[in-house]
């Protein structure tokens, strides 16, 4: 049962004046005069900080700005970014900036006031405070990965003070994140009493992910990669050593309602139908299920990355049959993507072949996938129907154990240490019960680097990680620039093998490794400089 309710907290200013009436503490709203009294006040205020964790609409859509998908709708926020025509006025940049800083502001408000409480349960209030520090570190990790150097604000500031802020070097931000998370871990439980709350594993996992991204030195001015890889390894190993998490036995069923809060989930956003819901079905489900269509159209690039059941790339296995391209492949292909012949959650067959008469056929409407390939994860039969498709209660996973194993492996590979251990970590994932792919036998650093990057691409597909991976690996200019996006392969009425493709000029240049500081923020804060190439 989901028990974490995101209670929005806002401390209203107390109106003061010369009369007794005006000096009366208001009783019809929260105020700083009557709040911050009890342990429950700390709980509710900490709950409000969770509000700014990204949901499926943000994270899954992020994949369209990579090589594994494209945006379906021309008016999407992601479309200008992937086409290379976005500017500092584009809404996606200001939304990311403001959402994270709104979360940080709530964290700072909490941390500035929590000491007013004389707690009955000291350890519990310390736990809430550690959760808030972890979430603040998480929000900063997102900001620095999007924008590079950003203002590091650690306490509430006034409007006049906000106009004087400047950007903090990324090295200082990463040091702050590391310190915050390492100190928060001390007061966090291994096992949360309430599902969805930050745990020790979540804080360590966020640290591992952040240090791995930092090692990529995307900004070019923090050359501490070796140190960051070591810290990523240490944090990931610490999560593993907790002994709490393991790979869920079924990749196919991992994202079903019945398996929420399973043994692999480290951090997720808890949703509840009718109270705090999401629209994952309506926004990403096939049109034939009554939805508005998937805003993300999966590309053939992702499909082709899945190996054959023999553990070989499709261009190196003679058993691969392009006339039956989805047969005898890594099972995760079918668990991740709907392609022609897939069984939909309502038991019908997905068919996106042009002219087939299906509501999902390419060209049937502007809402259908432009590639004939649809995301599958998080789409459940419980969410089919007009009253359900925008009222989904499925939890959205932000961090799971498989990513931790891959982080631990990649850090070892990049440091060229314990390569056998790295290979074993990769093979743990490949040997999941309903995946059962042949083990990786690579032994050299370069071959293992290719193996771990492949595994991240297919294991974590359409979960938002590819966006950051192509940037920290410095391959985005190569893989995210194309004139056409390819989709399904099928045999037409004349028996001819067809690969669907459509002109779609994706463009990624050197400036795109960092997003621009939003235009409005620079107008409000003249001291904020702009990232290279965006002026």
KOLROLUM-580776 format. One record per atom (N, C-alpha, C, CB): x, y, z. Coordinates in pm, whole numbers, plus 50000, padded with zeros to 5 digits. Glycine has a CB too. Layout:
<rs>
XYZ ...
</rs>
This chain:
<rs>
500844988250000 500005000050000 500885012550000 499045000050122 500525022249918 501315034449912 500915043450029 501115041849777 501915048050103 501615055850222 502225069750222 502085048450342 503085072650125 503685085850127 502835095450047 505115085450072 502205104650113 501375114650047 502175127650035 500045116950125 502155133149917 502945145149894 502145157249937 503365146249745 502225160450063 501475171550120 502235184350091 501245169650273 501625192950017 502295205249979 502295214950096 501615211649857 503495219550129 503655228250245 504065242150201 504675222450343 503425251950256 503795265750226 503635274050352 502935271550110 504735279850398 504685288350517 504275302350476 506055288650592 503065306250514 502575319450476 503145330050568 501045319850480 503425341450512 503945352550592 502845357850683 504485363750501 503205361850802 502245367350897 502115382250874 502675364351043 500885386750857 500645401050839 500775407950973 499245403650776 501565418250981 501745425451106 501305439851091 503205424951152 500955446051201 500515459851198 500395465251340 499175461051125 499805477151355 499775483651485 498585479251569 499755498551469 497575473351507 496395469551584 496475455251631 495135471551501 495735452151740 495715438551792 495145428851690 494905438051921 494145433551612 493535424751512 494565420651407 492335431651444 495315430451361 496305427451257 497435419051310 496845440251197 497685419651443 498765411851502 498335397751539 499285418851624 497075394651523 496565381251554 497135371051457 495035381051551 497595359751509 498115349151423 496965342851345 498855338351506 497035342251213 495935336551136 495755321851165 496175338550987 494505317451171 494195303351199 493635296051079 493225302351312 493505303050965 492915296850847 493975292550746 491935306350782 495245293550783 496315289350693 497575286950774 496575300050582 498535280250711 499805277650779 500615290450787 500595266650707 501285292550899 502175304050913 503395299850992 501445315950981 504445307650978 505675304551050 505505305651201 506805313651004 504435312551244 504195314251387 503585301751451 503295326151411 502845294251373 502165282451430 502735269351377 500685283151401 503625270251278 504225257951225 505565255551296 504435258951070 506235244651260 507535240851316 507445239151468 508615251551280 506435231251507 506255228251649 506465213551682 504875232351691 506075204751591 506035190451623 506805182051522 504585185651629 507005169551558 507655160051467 506845158751337 507805146251535 505525159351351 504685158051232 504875169851138 503215156851272 505155181651192 505445193151107 506665190351020 505665205851192 507675184151078 508875180651001 508545170350894 509995175251095 507685160850931 507295150550834 506585156750714 506395140050900 505565165050742 504785170950635 505645180250548 503605178650692 506525187750611 507385196750534 508365188950448 508145206150628 508855177950498 509755169650417 508995163050303 510445158850505 507745159250328 506925153550221 506835163050102 505535150150273 506685175850132 506495185750026 507705186949935 506185199150086 508865183149984 510095183949905 510125173449794 511315182349995 509435162249815 509395151649715 508635155849589 508755139149774 507855166349601 506965170749493 507705173249362 506245183249534 508985176449368 509685180549247 510535169649184 510555192249278 510375157349232 510985146049161 510305144549026 510875132849244 511095142348921 510525141648786 509655129248770 511645141648680 508625130748690 507725119748661 507955114248522 506295124148676 507125104848478 507315098448348 507225108148231 506305087648330 506365118448241 506245127848130 507555134748099 505205138048161 508335137648202 509625144148183 510705134248142 510055151248311 510815123248214 511965114548197 511875106148070 512105105448317 510735100148042 510625092047920 510765100947798 509285084347916 510175112847802 510265122047687 511695126347661 509405134347711 512525126247763 513925130047746 514635121147643 514655129347880 514165108747630 514815099447537 514675103847391 514245085447554 513665112147361 513505116747223 514625126247184 512155123547206 515365131347280 516495140147252 517795132447241 516605150847359 517695119347213 518855110747194 518695103547060 519015100547311 519495093347042 519455085546917 518435074246920 520805079946888 517875070947037 517015059247045 515535062547025 517205052447179 515215075147002 513825078946981 513765092746919 513025078547114 512575096846881 512305110346834 510965114646891 512325111246678 510735127546895 509445132446943 508385130046835 509525147546980 507215126446880 506115123746787 505445136546741 505075114546853 505335146146833 504575158246805 505495170246782 503605161146919 505195177746677 506005189346644 505955200146751 505565195146512 504875200646827 504745211046928 505265206847065 503305215246940 505975195547070 506505191047198 507655199847242 506965176447189 507895200147372 508995208347425 510355203047379 508945208647578 510425189947353 511685183747316 512045185847170 511625169047345 511045188247085 511265188846941 512325199046900 509965192146871 512295211546946 513325221046906 514735216946949 513005234646962 514825209847063 516135205647112 516735195147020 516035200147256 515945185046985 516495174546900 516755179346758 515565162646897 516035189646713 516275195146580 517425205246578 515015201646528 517895208846697 518995218146705 518605232546682 520035214346609 517325236046703 516865249746679 516385256546807 515735249746576 516595250346922 516185256347048 517085268247081 516225245947163 516555277447161 517365288547210 517065290747358 517095301447129 517685300747416 517575302947560 516155306447605 518515313847601 515275309347509 513875312247540 513005299647543 513315322047439 513535288347497 512755275947489 512285271447627 513585264847423 511015267747633 510395264747761 510985252947835 508975262247740 511535243247763 512055231347830 513205234847923 512515221047727 513985245047886 515125249047968 514655256348094 516075258047887 513725265548077 513225273048193 512445263948289 512345284748148 511735254048234 510985244848320 511925236448405 510095235748235 512985231148343 513945223148418 514615231348527 514995217248324 514985243448493 515645252448588 514715255848705 516105265348517 513505260348674 512595264848779 512105253348865 511405272048718 511835241648807 511375230348886 512405226148989 511025218648796 513665225248946 514715221049039 514955231549147 516015218248963 514935244149109 515165254549210 513965256349303 515485267849143 512775253449256 511625253449347 511795242549451 510305251549269 512265230949407 512545220249502 513635224149600 512935207649429 514685230449550 515785234749636 515315245249737 516945240349552 514455254349693 513935264449784 513185258049899 513015274249708 512375247849870 511655241049978 512625233950072 510635231049920 513665228250014 514675221750098 515325232050191 515755214850011 515705243250135 516355253750215 515425259150324 516815265150126 514145260750291 513175265350390 513075255250506 511775267350325 513015242550470 512955232050573 514185232850662 512835218050508 515355232950601 516595232350678 516815244850763 517775230450583 516235256050720 516365268450796 515425268850917 516085280350706 514405260250918 513375260951022 513275248751111 512075263350959 513785237451068 513545224951140 514115225351282 514145213351064 515165233151305 515745233651438 514865240951539 517095240351432 513775247051492 512825253351583 512035242851660 511875262451506 512005230751607 511255219751669 512075213751783 510895208851565 511405211051896 512015202752000 511415188851983 511755208652146 512115180051912 511505167351871 511285157551986 512355160751767 510195150151975 509965139052066 510775126852025 508465135552071 510915125151894 511705114151839 512855120351760 510835104551749 513965122051825 515115128951765 515595121851639 516255130151865 515685108651643 516195101051528 515265102351408 516375086351565 513955103251435 512995104251325 513125117851256 511555102151376 513235128451332 513395141751272 514735142651200 513275152851379 515775136451255 517055135951185 516905128651051 518125129051272 516095118251051 515865110950926 515195119950823 515005098350951 514135127050863 513465136050769 514445146450715 512275142950838 515295151550802 516265161550760 517265155550663 516995167450881 517685143350685 518605136650593 517935134250458 519085123250653 516645131250460 515905129650334 515925142650255 514445125250361 515685153850324 515655166850257 517025170350201 515175177750355 518075167650276 519425170350226 519725161650103 520475167650337 519255149350105 519455140449990 518725145749867 518985126250022 517495149949888 516715155149775 517325168049720 515265157549816 517815176549809 518475188749761 519695185149677 518885197849880 520465175349721 521625170949643 521185165249508 522425160349722 520075157949510 519545152349384 519175163549288 518315143449412 518475173549337 518075184649249 519285191949193 517165194549324 520315193549274 521535199949223 522255190949122 522485203349338 522185177849143 522825168849047 522145169848910 522765154249097 520845171948909 520125173848784 520525187148719 518605173248807 520535197648798 520875210848744 522275211048683 520785221348853 523245205548754 524625206148705 524805197548580 525595201748814 524025186748568 524135178448448 523455184848327 523525164748475 522455193148352 521815200548243 522615212948203 520405204548283 522965221148302 523445234648276 524915236748308 522635244348352 525575227148373 526935229448417 526945237948542 527765236048306 527755248348544 527825257148660 526495264348681 528975267248644 525955263248802 524705269948838 524905276148976 523485260048838 524045285449015 524165291249149 523925280649257 523165302849167 524845279649351 524715270449463 524135278249580 526105263949502 522865276149607 522135283549710 521785273749821 520835290449653 522275276449940 522145266850049 521245271650163 523505263550104 520665283350148 519775288650250 518775297950185 520565296050362 517655300850251 516665309950191 517295323650165 515435311350284 516935329450052 517445342650018 516295351849981 518475341949902 516525364649994 515495374549963 515485377349812 515735387650042 514465384549768 514385388149627 515575396649586 513075395749598 515955405949670 517105414449636 518385406449631 517245425849737 518535396749721 519725388249720 519755379349595 519765379649846 518565374849553 518505365949436 518985372849310 517085360749416 518855385949305 519275393349185 520795394449175 518655407249186 521485390949283 522935392149286 523655378849269 523365398549416 522915368049250 523545354949245 524375353249118 522495343949253 525395344949128 526265341549015 526415326449009 527655348549028 527065321748907 527225307348888 528405302048971 527435304048739 528185290349030 529205283749111 529925273449026 528585277149237 531255272649030 531985262648951 531465248548976 533475263248982 531455240348873 530915226748887 531665218648991 530955219548753 532955220949006 533735213449104 533195215849244 535215217249097 532815228149275 532255231249407 530885224849426 532155246349426 530105224549319 528775218449329 528905203349353 527955221149200 529795196849279 529985182449300 530515179549441 530945176849196 531415187949491 531915186149627 530785187649728 533055196249657 529915197349704 528775199449793 527845187249792 527995212149752 527525182249673 526645170649660 527245158749735 526415167049512 528535156549714 529195145149779 529135146449931 530665144249734 529445158149982 529425160250127 528015158450184 529945174250162 527035164350119 525655163250165 525195148750173 524735171150074 525475141350069 524995127550064 525735118650164 525155121949923 527035120550176 527785112450272 527345115250415 529285115150258 527005127850445 526535131050579 525085126550600 526655146150604 524285127150497 522885122950510 522765108050534 522105126750385 523665100450474 523605085750485 523585081150630 524805079450413 524275088250717 524395084350858 523025083550925 525285094250933 522105092550887 520795093150953 519665086650873 520445107550981 520015080050766 518985073650683 518905058750712 519275076050535 517695053150712 517555038850736 517855030650611 516155035750786 518245018450632 518405009250518 517045005350464 519214996650560 516105003150555 514754999350517 513765010250559 514364985750581 513065015850461 512095026250490 510835020150551 511745034250364 510335026350658 509085021650716 507895025650629 508915027250856 508065036250552 507015041050462 507545040350320 506565055550499 506845033250233 507295031550095 507445044950026 506325022750017 508535046549953 508765058549876 509685068549940 507485065049849 509965067050070 510855076550136 512315073450102 510635076350288 513145083650109 514565082250083 515205072850185 515265095950085 516045063850138 516765054550224 518265056450206 516365039950192 519025048950283 520485049450270 520905045150129 521165040350375 520265035050077 520585030349942 520305040849836 519815017849910 519215048449854 518885058949758 519945069849759 517505064849788 520365074149877 521385084649886 522705080049825 521615088750033 523105067849855 524345062549797 524215060649646 524715049249863 523025056449602 522795054649458 522855067749383 521475047949435 522275078249442 522335091549380 523785096249372 521475101749458 524545093449477 525965097149477 526715089749368 526595094249615 526465076749354 527145068849251 526825074249112 526745053949261 525565076949086 525165082048955 525785095848929 523615082948946 525765104449029 526285117949012 527785117848986 525975126449135 528515109749060 529975109149041 530325103048905 530625100949154 529515093648858 529775087848725 529595098448618 528845075848698 528555106648630 528365117448533 529485127648545 526995124148553 529885130948667 530955140748688 532245136248620 531195142948837 532485123248618 533715118048557 533785121148409 533805103048579 532645123448345 532635126648203 533145140548172 531255125148150 533235149148276 533765162748260 533135169748139 535295162448245 531815169948137 531085175848025 531405190548008 529585173948043 531625197448118 531925211748110 533355214548066 531675218248244 534235204748079 535625206348037 536505213748136 535675213447909 535995217148254 536805224648349 536895218048486 536245238548364 536675204948492 536785197648619 537445184148590 535375195748686 538735184548574 539485172748528 539865163548644 540735177048453 538855158848715 539105149648826 538455136148798 538575155448960 538505131948674 537765119848633 538145107648714 538005117048487 539435105548737 539875093748811 539275093548952 541405093248820 539275105249016 538705106249150 537215103549148 538995120049210 536525108849048 535085106949039 534735092349011 534505115848930 535505085648925 535235071448900 535415063349028 536165065848789 536435066849107 536655059749232 535495061849328 537965064249297 535005074249334 533875077249422 532585070549374 533665092449432 532415069849242 531255062749188 531305048049224 531175064349035 532485042249210 532675028149246 532395025949393 534095023449211 532955034449478 532775032649623 531295033449662 533575043149700 530595043249605 529185044849640 528355033249588 528645058049583 528615028949464 527865017549409 528155004849487 528225015549260 529425002749522 529784990949601 529094991349738 531304990049619 528955003549794 528295004749924 526825000849915 528425018949978 526165004349803 524765000149783 524684984949777 524175006549654 525604979149700 525614964549687 525844957949823 526714960149588 526754963849902 527094957950032 525954958650134 528304964950089 524994967250110 523854967850202 523104954650207 522894979050160 523154947050098 522474934150094 520974935050087 522854926250212 520464946950063 519014948950061 518414946549924 518674962850106 519164949849819 518604949849684 519094937849604 518974962849611 518274934149508 518644923449415 517874925649285 518344909349476 518274918749182 517574919749054 516234912749063 518424913848940 515174919649027 513854913449026 513854902448920 512724924048997 513244891348950 513374879548863 512794881548724 512704867848928 511814890548710 511154892148580 511294906348528 509664888448591 512124908048426 512244921048361 510904924948298 513364920848253 510234915248239 508964917948170 507934923848263 508424905148107 507894919148386 506824923048479 507274933248585 506294910848548 508444938648568 508994947648669 508174960248688 510404951348633 507524964948580 506834977848585 505314976248594 507194986048463 504854965248651 503434962848671 503014967248811 503104947948649 501724970248827 501204973848958 501504963249063 499704976148949 501384950849024 501554939849120 502964939249176 501214926649055 503914945349105 505314944249146 505924957649187 506124938149035 505084967149223 505624979749275 506434977149401 504474989849303 507404985649426 508254984649545 508954971049555 507424986949671 509304965449439 509974952449441 511424953849485 509904945949302 512124942649491 513474942049548 514514949849468 513914927749559 514184954049347 515144961249264 515004976449276 514974957149120 513874981049325 513604995449330 514375001949445 512084997949345 515165012149411 515915019649511 515265033149539 517365021549465 514785039549433 514105052449448 513025053449342 515115064349436 511825057149384 510755059049287 509825070349333 509955046149269 508985074549241 507935084249272 506665076349296 507755094949157 506075078049413 504875070549449 503635078049400 504815068349602 502875071249315 501635077149263 500435069749319 501605076949108 499305076549327 498065070649376 496925075649289 497825074249527 496205066549228 495045070249147 494115079449226 494275057649100 493575089349158 492595098849213 493215109549303 491545091349290 494365106649365 494955116149459 496225122649403 495265109149591 497125114349354 498375119449298 498735110149183 499535120149407 498205112949067 498285103748954 499205109148845 496905101048897 499495100648748 500245104848630 499465100748505 501675098548629 499975104548389 499275101848262 500125093248169 498905114948192 500865083848226 501805076248145 501115068448034 502595066648234 499925063048059 499215055647955 498775064847842 497995048348014 498175075947877 497665085147776 498805091347695 496835096147841 499925094047760 501025101047695 501975092147616 501805108347796 501965079047647 502935070247582 502325057347526 504005066647679 501055054847554 500425042647505 499965043847361 499265039147592 499875032647291 499405032647152 497995038447138 499415018347096 497725044247024 496425050546997 495285040347004 496425057346860 495545028046963 494475017946960 493935014847099 494995005146897 494645018747203 494145016747339 493315028547387 495315014347435 493065038147297 492235049547331 493005061447382 491235045647431 494305061847356 495155072447409 495395083547307 496485066647454 496035094047353 496405105047264 497645101647181 496655117647343 498215090147206 499375085847130 500665088247205 499425093046997 501675080247175 502955081547244 503685094047198 503815069147221 504095102247293 504855114247256 506285110747218 504855124247371 506665098247238 507995093447201 507855082347098 508765088447325 508505084146984 508545073746880 509915067246884 508245079746737 509945054346919 511215047146934 511865045046798 510995033547005 513185045946792 513885044446665 514465030546645 514985054746656 514775027446521 515395014646486 516775013246549 515495013246334 517395024646582 518705024146647 518635015746774 519205038446680 517595017746852 517455010046976 517144995546945 516345016047065 516244993046853 515904979246817 517134971546774 514854979046705 517954977646690 519134970746637 520184968046743 519744978946526 520134975246854 521124973346960 520924960247034 521074984947060 519704955147035 519444942447104 520074931047027 517934940147122 520824922747096 521524911547033 520534900246998 522624906247126 521024890746925 520264878446904 520354870147032 520804870446781 519554859747040 519584851247159 520934844347174 518474840947152 521734844647070 523074838847077 524094848347138 523534834646939 523644860347173 524544869947233 525414877247135 525384863247332 524974877947010 525754884446905 524994896346847 526094874446794 525714906646800 525044917446728 524354911746604 526044928546689 523274918046561 522504912346449 523314911646320 521254920446426 524314920446305 525114920246182 526264910246189 525674934046154 526354902846301 527404892846315 526854879046344 528354896946426 525544877346327 524904864346351 524144860346226 523954864946476 524594849646163 523974845046039 522544840146060 524784833945978 522184837646185 520814832846212 519804844246211 520764825746346 520264856646215 519354868046215 518644868846081 520114881146244 517334870046085 516504870545964 515834884145954 515444859245965 516294892945863 515694906245852 514214905945814 516444914345751 513734894545758 512324893345725 511484890545851 512104882145622 512164886445957 511524884346088 512434890746193 511274868846118 512554904046186 513594910946263 513434910446414 513654925046222 512234907246462 512004907846606 512024893946671 510664914646634 512294883746591 512344870146642 513744866646692 511914860146534 513794858246794 515054852846845 516044863846884 515684843946741 515514873646956 516344884747003 516384884947155 515814898246948 517294892547208 517344895147352 515924898047399 518314907247386 515404890347495 513994892047537 513644906147582 513684882547649 514634913747623 514354927447669 513824936247557 515624933647728 514064932647432 513494940047320 511974939847328 513964934047185 511414928047343 509964926847351 509374931947480 509564912647333 510174932447585 509694937447713 509724952747719 510534931647826 510414958947624 510634973347627 509864980747519 512104976347612 509634974247404 509084980947286 507904973047230 510174982747179 506874980247188 505804974247107 506194975846960 504424980947136 506274964546891 506544964146747 505464955646682 507974958446717 505334955646549 504274947846485 504294933246531 504424948446333 503174928746584 503064915146636 503074914446787 504164906846583 503434925346855 503434925547001 501994924547054 504124938347055 501864918647170 500554917747235 500404929747329 500394904247314 499344937447309 499084949247389 498444945447523 498174958947312 498414954547620 497854951447752 496404946847749 497954963347840 495644950147644 494254945547637 494114932447562 493384956147570 495234926347525 495214913247459 495184913747307 494054905647507 495054925747248 495044926947102 496474927547049 494254939547058 496584926446917 497894926446853 498234940346802 497944916246737 499404945146836 499874958046788 500304956746643 501034963446876 499754965346558 500134965346417 500274979846370 499084957646330 501474983446335 501744997246294 502194998146148 502815003346384 502064987346073 502484987245933 501594996745853 502424972845874 502185005645774 501385015345697 500315008445612 502285023645607 499095013845617 498015008645534 497334996345588 498525005645402 497694991745709 497094979345761 495674981445815 497984973645872 495264993845831 493924996645881 493834998246030 493004985945839 494924995746101 494944997246246 495015012046284 496124989546306 494495015046403 494615028746455 496055032446485 493755030446580 496925022246495 498335024546525 499205025246400 498845013746617 498615023146283 499405022846159 500085036246135 498525019146039 501325035746091 502045047946057 501225055945956 503455044746001 500975068545988 500215077145898 498725077045922 500475073345760 498235068346012 496795067546037 496275080446100 496465055646128 497085087046177 496735099946238 498015106746282 495735098246359 497925119146319 499115126346365 499565121346502 498845141346371 498715113546569 499005109246705 499855096546712 497735106946780 499895088846605 500575075946611 502085077646607 500125066846497 502785067346648 504245067446643 504715069946501 504815054246697 505675078746487 506225081946355 507145071046302 506965095146360 507495061646388 508395050846348 507715037246350 509595050446438 506485036646403 505805023846416 506245015946538 506025015646293 507065021946623 507585015546744 507155023646865 509135014146738 506575017046964 506055023847083 506745018947210 504545021747094 506905027747310 507385023047441 506375013347503 507625035047536 506885004147582 506014994547649 506034995947802 506424980547611 507164999747859 507285000148004 506225009248066 508685004748044 505695005148179 504715012648259 503305012548202 505165026748274 503065005748091 501725005448033 500984993048083 501785005547876 499964995348165 499264984548234 497794984048197 499404986048383 497194972148198 495764970948163 494854978848256 495354956348165 495284980948381 494464988448475 494265003048432 495094988048613 495115007748343 495075021848304 494445024048166 496465027548305 493845013748109 493165015247980 491795021448003 493045001447908 491405030447916 490075036447925 490115051247954 489275029548031 489065058147912 489005072647922 489195077548065 487695077647869 488615070748161 488695075348300 490005071348367 487535069848380 490755062548305 491975057448368 493265062648304 491985042648363 493225065548174 494475068048102 495225080448150 494175069547955 494515090048210 495185101648270 495135101148422 494545114648220 494755089748473 494615087848618 495365075148659 493115087048660 496635074548619 497445062648643 498115063548779 498505060848532 498115052448850 498725052248983 500015044348989 497775046649081 500525040248874 501745032148873 502945040448920 502005026348732 503715035049012 504915041949059 505915043348945 505555034449177 506705054048949 507705056248844 509095055048906 507515070048776 509875045548856 511195042448914 512245052348864 511605028048879 512925058648958 514005067948924 515375061448932 513955079949017 515495051049013 516805044449031 516555030049072 517685051849137 517165020849000 517015006749036 518374999749040 516084999748937 518364987949097 519604980949130 520434977649007 519284968249205 519794974848894 520564971648773 521484983048736 519614968448657 521014995448752 521875006948722 523075007348815 521075020148732 522865004048941 523965003949036 525024993748995 523445000649178 524594981948955 525554971748909 526334976648788 524814958648875 525664983248696 526344988248576 527274999848610 525314992648471 526905008048707 527795018848751 529055012948815 527075028148850 528875003048901 530014996448964 530924990148859 529544985849065 530314984448756 531104978348648 531844988948567 530204970048556 531134999448527 531755009648441 532895016748512 530705019748396 532725019748639 533795026348713 535045017748716 533345029548857 534885004748736 536034995748734 536704995648597 535604981548773 535894995248494 536434994748358 537215007448326 535304992748255 536645018948359 537325031548327 538605033548408 536385043248351 538665027848529 539895028448607 540855017148570 539575027748756 540375008148483 541154996548440 541604988048559 542385001048359 540654985948650 540904978148770 539804967648787 540984987348895 540184955848829 539224945248857 538274943148739 538414948548984 538844940848623 538024938948502 537184926148512 538924938348378 537704916148579 536914903948597 535674906848680 537764893048665 535834915048785 534684918848866 533664926648785 535134927048985 534164935448697 533244943148611 532454933848520 534024953448527 533134924148462 532454914748373 531394906748450 533464905248308 531714902748571 530744895248650 529514903548683 531394890248779 529714916448708 528584925148737 527664926448615 529074939048781 528254927848498 527464928548375 526684915648355 528374931348253 527354904548380 526714891548355 525604888448455 527744880548358 525664894548573 524544892848665 523244897748601 524804900548797 523334908848533 522154914748471 521704906248352 522444929148426 522644901748274 522294893648157 521694880148195 523524891548069 521964875648315 521464862448357 520154863348433 522494855448443 519514875148434 518194876248497 517294865148444 517564890248471 516424859848527 515664847648497 514954848048362 514664845348605 514264859048330 513524859248204 514274866648093 512164865648225 515564869048115 516424874748011 517374863947960 517224886948065 518144858148050 518974846348021 519804847847893 518104834048009 520494859147881 521394861147767 522744854847796 521544876147735 523454850147692 524784844247714 525704854247783 525404839847580 526584849247869 527464858447942 528464865247851 528204850948051 528864877147890 529904884447819 531244877847851 529914899447859 532074875947749 533384869547770 534534879347751 533554857947675 534214891947720 535264901947695 536194903147815 534654915647661 537464906247788 538434907347897 539254920247891 539364895547895 539354926547775 540134938747764 539314950747808 540624940747620 539974961547844 539274973447886 538364978747776 540264984247927 538864979347654 538074984847544 536854976247515 538934986247418 537014963047514 535894954247486 534854954747598 536374939947465 535324955847721 534394956747833 533694970347835 535134954347965 534384980747790 533734993847778 532564992947679 534755004647732 532784986447567 531704984547470 530574976347531 532244977747342 530944966247608 529924957347668 529054964747768 530594945447736 529674972947854 528874979747956 528024990747894 529784985648065 528524997047789 527715007347722 526535001047648 528585015447625 526774989447590 525664982147528 524614978547633 526184969447457 525104973447745 524164968747848 523334980147905 524934961647961 523954991747924 523195003247972 522115007047870 524125015247999 522445006147744 521525010247639 520275001447635 522215010147504 520454988347651 519314979247639 518634976647773 519764966147578 519394976147880 518814973348011 518014985248062 519904969748111 518514997248041 517895009348095 517135017247989 518935018148158 516835011047877 516205017947765 514885024347804 515975008347651 514675036647758 513445044247777 513165047147925 512275036847716 514235047848004 514125051548145 514845064648174 514685040348233 515265071648068 515855084848085 517355085448096 515295090948202 518035074148099 519475074148120 520285077247995 519885060848174 519735073847879 520495075847756 520825090547734 519705070447636 519915099347772 520135113747758 521445117947822 518965121647820 521705113147942 522915116948014 524125108847967 522715115048163 523915096347930 525035087847887 525735093247762 524535073647861 524965097047661 525605101547537 526365114547559 524565103347426 525985122047661 526695134447691 527985131847767 525805143747772 527925123647870 529145121247948 530155112747871 528805114548080 529675104847776 530595097147691 531125105247572 529895084647640 530605117447556 531005126647449 530775120547309 532495130347465 529665113547293 529335107547163 528075113547103 529165092447178 527485123347170 526195128647126 526275135046988 525685138747226 527375142146958 527495148346826 527465137946715 528785156446818 527975126146746 528015115346647 526675108146635 529105105346684 526095104246748 524925095546742 523605103146734 524905086546861 523595115746776 522335123346779 522205132846661 522235131246907 523035131446561 522935139446439 522615130346322 524245147446413 521495132946257 521075124446145 520085132046058 520445111146196 519925127745936 518945134045848 517635126245844 519505135445707 517695113445879 516505104945878 516445096746006 516495095745755 515235093546047 515025084446159 514295072146106 514215091246275 514885060546129 514295048046080 513445041446188 515405038246035 512485033446143 511575026746234 511435011946204 510225033346230 510185007446192 509914993046178 510444987446047 508424990546187 510714974346049 510994966645929 509804957245906 512354958645942 509354956345781 508204947645751 508254943645605 506864954845784 507444933845573 507334929045435 506034934645377 507354913245428 506134941745265 504934948045207 504134937945126 505334959845118 503044942745064 502124933744993 502774927144873 500904941344948 503914932444828 504624926544715 505754917344758 505184937544627 505844914944889 506884906144940 508234913044955 507024894344851 508244926144944 509494933644952 509774937645097 509454946144862 511024936045138 511424940045272 511564955245278 512754933245313 510864961545372 510854976145382 511344980345520 509434981845354 512214989945522 512594996645646 511995010545642 514154997145666 511055013145732 510395026245732 511375036945775 509165026145825 511405047845703 512225059245742 511515072045704 513635058645677 511865082645773 511255095645748 512305106545767 510045097945842 512285116345680 513195127545695 512945134445829 513035137645578 513985135545906 513895142046037 515295146146077 513235132446145 515655158646054 517045163046070 517445165846215 517275175545989 517725155346290 518255157246424 519645163746416 518325143746500 519915172646508 521205179646506 521715181846647 521085193046431 522965178246669 523615180246798 525005185746772 523675166946881 525295197246830 526615203446813 527285205046949 526495217146742 528495209946950 529295210847072 528585218647183 530625217247043 527845229147146 527185237247248 526075229747320 526605249847185 525535219247257 524375212347313 524705203147430 523715204447205 525995201347458 526335193147575 525855199747703 527845190847581 525735212947701 525145220047813 523965228147762 526175229347883 522885228147837 521745236347802 522035250947835 520475231447875 521335260247771 521565274347800 520925278547932 521025282947686 521535288247997 520885294248112 519645301448058 521865304148190 518465298548110 517235304348054 517285319548045 516045300248138 516745324747939 516765339147910 516205347248026 515985342047783 515045343348076 514395351048181 515225351548309 513035345248212 515955340548337 516785340348456 517915350448444 517355326348481 518445351948325 519545361348306 519045375848309 520265358548173 517795377648270 517245391148280 517025395048426 515915392148203 516615385348508 516375387948650 517685388748728 515485377248708 518685381048683 519955380148755 521085383348657 520155365948819 521445395848642 522445399948542 523805393348561 522615414848547 524085388248680 525385382148705 525515368048650 525645381848849 524435362548596 524485349048540 525065349648398 523085342548539 526205343648378 526795342948245 526135331848165 528325340848253 526325332048032 525695322147944 526695311347904 525125328947820 526205299347880 527055288547831 527505291547688 526315275047837 528675286247653 529255288747522 528305284847410 530565281247507 528205293547312 527425290647193 525975294547199 527505276447164 525505299147315 524085302047331 523765316947336 523575295547456 524745325447326 524475339847331 523775344547204 525775347747352 
</rs>
